[in-house]
């Protein structure tokens, strides 16, 4: 029940909000007529909304506390229960598969195009999830490798006319190389220090591309990047989008398959151990440096693949596509989706990329909603939308 | 008895502070040896120096694995020390909290396996068998330690005593010949301590292990150990059987203080 104390608290919070928003919500200067318009009703709404929002907030916090007390066992997320249940797994997966196959034909090209960006983010998210979610290395310059991939395709195609399909594996190698080259010196650092250095590296790559005119045309970027070829057939624009859509779907499936296998392998376990306790991990015979480098290089590989698809889709790239905000967006996907949880990251990417796209109608408030969503997730579900679940091993002896 | 661990003149300086000052310790095969001393005497530093977490400033650390020749450990990384057959537990529990009990033990097997990224991706038969064997071996270790009922629990959800035992299980999974236990009984109740006592003796007798432990629980130390080494202010002050150590005036002085100084 709502206590007196909470009502009092909410009252003060509402008042505080009224004071805070007073300048922007009440005063409007009309420069044409040279008068000030006082919109007093606005502040009333702010007060009422603030009051009830605070009450709801408190209620939800209390609910969370009580839940924590009542059951010590953590609950397995709904999606995982669905996937573990033999009866529902196949229909569930089939429904998803049908949805994604029909999607580009059922919706206009615009929606398909948005879905492609979301799926590229799924790839990037899953790649960064290896680095941040599994191995626990906070990488704020992930976009650098995305940039490497995009420019690899653009430049190789421009100068040597190499096709998309050939560039895909080449860029994977380039990405891994870039990851290793950067990782080698910086992986001695950890935590905040690593974050700062990777942040710097991400910016360096962008600034180099912006100023190195001879290499990539500087800020003018590279245009006319051809879409992927389809057995020498000429595709019109719409067909092309659908074609890229399915390429991305295939790449995402491959990524999921790869990540899934890796997560429960010797390497994947070593990453998680490294994240949980570095010293204990070494004392158990794991080569810290090698394990970190593998994670970093693999993450970079995926970013690079994502970059190639991005370049092929937009047909134009310039350094402005690879700012720090991209890195942060991908990191948000991983953190909000659920660190270390592949399903969580997929859900996170779809939500975080699709929702803002469809909120374009209220473009002004888009970032506000986005920010509020992040705060809410972090407060109420700090482990992410869908938290990771470790593999359950069955033993006959246990069941006896 | 042949020596299995031979530490000579081990010294560790942190800036001007001598945490270890010329320690000589010999551990023989099949022994349960204890390292005791007041708080801050340098016991854990000694462990860290041997296992490669610190690189000692001076001195020699040599091991003689059963059936192999003597080799030095100084300057090796912790993971290589573990590969040579030394395994340790930690004073403040350092489990991998996000992983299940079984996975914690499987991490211990890590250095005895060799699957790479490619193997994990393609999963050829050899790789599948290795993984199966790893699961089976790890489960076997859990059975030995008596933790099999927790197999799929997350490590962080285990009762305290079970977490301490899991640390031992994890160390055991690395296939060591010498087990270093850092305060294994810390925070345990008398019942759990009794079980630990039995477990350590069982490990020595059935797993062919040599054990070196740091412990503050004197009852446990006196009943378990074949040989006790006492350190104080980074120096070794005594060595002997429990009876000898108990009556050694220098040990009593280190633990209880010197009467003449207080007067």
Boltz contact constraints between the chains, C-beta under 6 A:
constraints:
  - contact:
      token1: [A, 261]
      token2: [B, 120]
      max_distance: 6.0
  - contact:
      token1: [A, 261]
      token2: [B, 121]
      max_distance: 6.0
  - contact:
      token1: [A, 262]
      token2: [B, 120]
      max_distance: 6.0
  - contact:
      token1: [A, 265]
      token2: [B, 120]
      max_distance: 6.0
  - contact:
      token1: [A, 266]
      token2: [B, 113]
      max_distance: 6.0
  - contact:
      token1: [A, 266]
      token2: [B, 115]
      max_distance: 6.0
  - contact:
      token1: [A, 267]
      token2: [B, 117]
      max_distance: 6.0
  - contact:
      token1: [A, 267]
      token2: [B, 120]
      max_distance: 6.0
  - contact:
      token1: [A, 269]
      token2: [B, 103]
      max_distance: 6.0
  - contact:
      token1: [A, 269]
      token2: [B, 107]
      max_distance: 6.0
  - contact:
      token1: [A, 270]
      token2: [B, 110]
      max_distance: 6.0
  - contact:
      token1: [A, 272]
      token2: [B, 99]
      max_distance: 6.0
  - contact:
      token1: [A, 273]
      token2: [B, 96]
      max_distance: 6.0
  - contact:
      token1: [A, 273]
      token2: [B, 107]
      max_distance: 6.0
  - contact:
      token1: [A, 276]
      token2: [B, 96]
      max_distance: 6.0
  - contact:
      token1: [A, 276]
      token2: [B, 97]
      max_distance: 6.0
  - contact:
      token1: [A, 276]
      token2: [B, 98]
      max_distance: 6.0
  - contact:
      token1: [A, 277]
      token2: [B, 94]
      max_distance: 6.0
  - contact:
      token1: [A, 277]
      token2: [B, 96]
      max_distance: 6.0
  - contact:
      token1: [A, 280]
      token2: [B, 94]
      max_distance: 6.0
  - contact:
      token1: [A, 282]
      token2: [B, 78]
      max_distance: 6.0
  - contact:
      token1: [A, 282]
      token2: [B, 79]
      max_distance: 6.0
  - contact:
      token1: [A, 283]
      token2: [B, 78]
      max_distance: 6.0
  - contact:
      token1: [A, 283]
      token2: [B, 88]
      max_distance: 6.0
  - contact:
      token1: [A, 284]
      token2: [B, 107]
      max_distance: 6.0
  - contact:
      token1: [A, 284]
      token2: [B, 108]
      max_distance: 6.0
  - contact:
      token1: [A, 285]
      token2: [B, 79]
      max_distance: 6.0
  - contact:
      token1: [A, 285]
      token2: [B, 82]
      max_distance: 6.0
  - contact:
      token1: [A, 285]
      token2: [B, 83]
      max_distance: 6.0
  - contact:
      token1: [A, 285]
      token2: [B, 110]
      max_distance: 6.0
  - contact:
      token1: [A, 285]
      token2: [B, 111]
      max_distance: 6.0
  - contact:
      token1: [A, 285]
      token2: [B, 174]
      max_distance: 6.0
  - contact:
      token1: [A, 286]
      token2: [B, 79]
      max_distance: 6.0
  - contact:
      token1: [A, 286]
      token2: [B, 110]
      max_distance: 6.0
  - contact:
      token1: [A, 287]
      token2: [B, 79]
      max_distance: 6.0
  - contact:
      token1: [A, 390]
      token2: [B, 100]
      max_distance: 6.0
  - contact:
      token1: [A, 392]
      token2: [B, 152]
      max_distance: 6.0
  - contact:
      token1: [A, 393]
      token2: [B, 102]
      max_distance: 6.0
  - contact:
      token1: [A, 393]
      token2: [B, 135]
      max_distance: 6.0
  - contact:
      token1: [A, 395]
      token2: [B, 139]
      max_distance: 6.0
